[in-house]
Amino acid sequence: MKILNLNTGTIFRSLGIIGVILFIFLPGYTKLQELKDRNRYLQEKISEVKSENSLLENEIARIQQDPVYQEEIIRERLGVVRKGEILYKIEPQEE
């Protein structure tokens, strides 16, 4: 069996090469991981926005097609009443 004969110079040279490789590639690898995390976060946000957009599109379609719903929204949000109706506002009592 052959015994590996390593002298100190070979060890330091090897460690130096490994150090240089780490020095060159580690910042790039770290940046890559940061970009992957950012990409993952942005994909989640895109998914959330698409979901919200779908809900809003459904709401728009309902408003455009459903006259009863149109009236409900007009009454609630704008405070419009029909001719002859009287609007009563009940305010909570202050303690």
Buried (B, 14 or more C-beta within 10 A) or exposed (E): EEEEEEEEEEEEEEEEEEEEEEEEEEEEEEEEEEEEEEEEEEEEEEEEEEEEEEEEEEEEEEBEEEEEEEEEBEBEEEEEEEEEEEEEEEEEEEE
